[in-house]
Amino acid sequence: MLEGRPVRESITEYSEFALPNDANHLGNLLGGKVMHLVDIAGAIAAMRHARRPVVTVSIDSMSFLHPVHIGQLVILRASVNRVFRTSMEVGVKVVMEDLTAAVVKHTSSAYLTFVALDENGNPAEVSPVIPETTEEKRRFEDAGRRREHRLGLRRR
Ligand SMILES: CC(C)(COP(=O)(O)OP(=O)(O)OC[C@H]1O[C@@H](n2cnc3c(N)ncnc32)[C@H](O)[C@@H]1OP(=O)(O)O)[C@@H](O)C(=O)NCCC(=O)NCCS
């Protein structure tokens, strides 16, 4: 059994300034760009925890609560909610910050499952994650329920 690591050791914050190249025709950041950033932030947290390369195996549904306008900052906060064996659930919270108006809004949240790979590209066992705070313990419990749902969908 691998030694556990606290959630706090792999918490990741990743930010990107919304630039015109990534805008839709209304001048807001494309939803697909936000999903791309969510995948990157989640993968960094997963790799930082597993200390191995990881691949995304599933992304749960995502909602967009507010548009991100060009010129605003997108901030992604990712942490490992729970490790199963070779897979782990990572939660990513997306907020936008308007730097001049000093406004911060929660725009999306997503749960992603990453699988760690060994030197031959096969799934590799990951160290357990140790939830310490009340919030981390709640996410750990909820992640178990979400996994059952995901694997049920996969079987179907
Ligand atoms: C990830 C991958 C290596 C897993 O291979 P596999 O043959 O399905 O391996 P397994 O069945 O042993 O599953 C590995 C783990 O993933 C989990 N898993 C597989 N499919 C899943 C899904 N849809 N949702 C959640 N977990 C899933 C399994 O439960 C298992 O977890 P555990 O070891 O913690 O119990 C393989 O599916 C793959 O290479 N996928 C492409 C990944 C990729 O390229 N992603 C980038 C986007 S294109």
Ligand as a Chemical Component Dictionary entry (heavy atoms), coordinates in Angstrom:
data_LIG
# 
_chem_comp.id                   LIG 
_chem_comp.type                 NON-POLYMER 
_chem_comp.pdbx_formal_charge   0 
_chem_comp.three_letter_code    LIG 
# 
loop_
_chem_comp_atom.comp_id 
_chem_comp_atom.atom_id 
_chem_comp_atom.alt_atom_id 
_chem_comp_atom.type_symbol 
_chem_comp_atom.charge 
_chem_comp_atom.model_Cartn_x 
_chem_comp_atom.model_Cartn_y 
_chem_comp_atom.model_Cartn_z 
_chem_comp_atom.pdbx_ordinal 
LIG C1  C1  C 0 -7.532  5.663  -19.099 1  
LIG C2  C2  C 0 -7.291  4.308  -19.719 2  
LIG C3  C3  C 0 -5.797  4.004  -19.733 3  
LIG C4  C4  C 0 -8.013  3.289  -18.797 4  
LIG O1  O1  O 0 -7.933  2.061  -19.416 5  
LIG P1  P1  P 0 -8.976  0.931  -19.038 6  
LIG O2  O2  O 0 -8.671  -0.258 -19.852 7  
LIG O3  O3  O 0 -10.356 1.508  -19.024 8  
LIG O4  O4  O 0 -8.508  0.595  -17.575 9  
LIG P2  P2  P 0 -9.388  0.127  -16.372 10 
LIG O5  O5  O 0 -10.683 -0.483 -16.792 11 
LIG O6  O6  O 0 -8.456  -0.679 -15.516 12 
LIG O7  O7  O 0 -9.724  1.499  -15.632 13 
LIG C5  C5  C 0 -8.720  2.234  -14.978 14 
LIG C6  C6  C 0 -9.384  3.101  -13.933 15 
LIG O8  O8  O 0 -10.203 4.062  -14.609 16 
LIG C7  C7  C 0 -11.518 4.006  -14.072 17 
LIG N1  N1  N 0 -12.433 4.364  -15.144 18 
LIG C8  C8  C 0 -12.498 3.845  -16.372 19 
LIG N2  N2  N 0 -13.473 4.444  -17.078 20 
LIG C9  C9  C 0 -14.030 5.353  -16.263 21 
LIG C10 C10 C 0 -15.062 6.314  -16.412 22 
LIG N3  N3  N 0 -15.747 6.447  -17.548 23 
LIG N4  N4  N 0 -15.351 7.127  -15.375 24 
LIG C11 C11 C 0 -14.669 7.011  -14.216 25 
LIG N5  N5  N 0 -13.656 6.129  -14.011 26 
LIG C12 C12 C 0 -13.360 5.320  -15.029 27 
LIG C13 C13 C 0 -11.679 2.582  -13.593 28 
LIG O9  O9  O 0 -12.713 2.490  -12.629 29 
LIG C14 C14 C 0 -10.304 2.335  -12.991 30 
LIG O10 O10 O 0 -10.227 3.002  -11.756 31 
LIG P3  P3  P 0 -9.581  2.349  -10.413 32 
LIG O11 O11 O 0 -8.295  1.653  -10.797 33 
LIG O12 O12 O 0 -9.293  3.525  -9.547  34 
LIG O13 O13 O 0 -10.596 1.431  -9.838  35 
LIG C15 C15 C 0 -7.868  4.198  -21.168 36 
LIG O14 O14 O 0 -9.286  4.238  -21.088 37 
LIG C16 C16 C 0 -7.385  5.328  -22.055 38 
LIG O15 O15 O 0 -6.238  5.372  -22.461 39 
LIG N6  N6  N 0 -8.288  6.296  -22.372 40 
LIG C17 C17 C 0 -7.926  7.452  -23.167 41 
LIG C18 C18 C 0 -7.427  8.571  -22.233 42 
LIG C19 C19 C 0 -7.091  9.822  -23.007 43 
LIG O16 O16 O 0 -6.383  9.771  -23.990 44 
LIG N7  N7  N 0 -7.625  10.941 -22.526 45 
LIG C20 C20 C 0 -7.422  12.195 -23.170 46 
LIG C21 C21 C 0 -8.647  12.622 -23.890 47 
LIG S1  S1  S 0 -8.708  12.034 -25.537 48 
# 
loop_
_chem_comp_bond.comp_id 
_chem_comp_bond.atom_id_1 
_chem_comp_bond.atom_id_2 
_chem_comp_bond.value_order 
_chem_comp_bond.pdbx_ordinal 
LIG C1  C2  SING 1  
LIG C2  C3  SING 2  
LIG C2  C4  SING 3  
LIG C2  C15 SING 4  
LIG C4  O1  SING 5  
LIG O1  P1  SING 6  
LIG P1  O2  DOUB 7  
LIG P1  O3  SING 8  
LIG P1  O4  SING 9  
LIG O4  P2  SING 10 
LIG P2  O5  DOUB 11 
LIG P2  O6  SING 12 
LIG P2  O7  SING 13 
LIG O7  C5  SING 14 
LIG C5  C6  SING 15 
LIG C6  O8  SING 16 
LIG C6  C14 SING 17 
LIG O8  C7  SING 18 
LIG C7  N1  SING 19 
LIG C7  C13 SING 20 
LIG N1  C8  SING 21 
LIG N1  C12 SING 22 
LIG C8  N2  DOUB 23 
LIG N2  C9  SING 24 
LIG C9  C10 SING 25 
LIG C9  C12 DOUB 26 
LIG C10 N3  SING 27 
LIG C10 N4  DOUB 28 
LIG N4  C11 SING 29 
LIG C11 N5  DOUB 30 
LIG N5  C12 SING 31 
LIG C13 O9  SING 32 
LIG C13 C14 SING 33 
LIG C14 O10 SING 34 
LIG O10 P3  SING 35 
LIG P3  O11 DOUB 36 
LIG P3  O12 SING 37 
LIG P3  O13 SING 38 
LIG C15 O14 SING 39 
LIG C15 C16 SING 40 
LIG C16 O15 DOUB 41 
LIG C16 N6  SING 42 
LIG N6  C17 SING 43 
LIG C17 C18 SING 44 
LIG C18 C19 SING 45 
LIG C19 O16 DOUB 46 
LIG C19 N7  SING 47 
LIG N7  C20 SING 48 
LIG C20 C21 SING 49 
LIG C21 S1  SING 50 
# 
